[in-house]
């Protein structure tokens, strides 16, 4: 099943690449995108806290596991139950290539090497998504933070992905990624 899905993604990507003239700015988010590391690095704000949190590296409260159930240590500063680990950051922050396509009314993101994410327009299981051909916004909330992702086409035809991570106790972190359309 996974091989068939990958094959279909390759066919759709090939068709999209054939329909879009190279070098021209397309008027849609759909397509195959490659990370532009130089432009992404230039847009990052100078904030030392960003590097500590990127890719899910954050502080975890100490706990003892008893019978497979994590139990917080008294006086550790956290009275909440301890989860199995930190919440991973969105895949768009880790991938270097991605494919965005429409599957019916849903938007399918394929983060090459990191999996897929299917977003439904409107409110679906706590994730609020709005989609226009040139902009997509997705928001959701967990017990530890609020996450907002925005994908928007620039005037130059690039894809600008902005991710805001707002922890319940901490400073809001903003990440920018610029993607170029693969030719």
Secondary structure, DSSP 8 states (H G I E B T S, - for coil): -HHHHHHHHHHHHHHHHHHS-TTS--SSS-EEEEE-HHHHHHHS---HHHHHHGGG------EEEETTEEEE-TTSS--S---SS-----GGGT-SEEEEEEETTEEEEEETTTEEEEE-SEEETTEEEEEETTEEEEEEE-SSEEEEEEEEE-TTS-EEEEEEEEESSS--EEEEEEEEE--
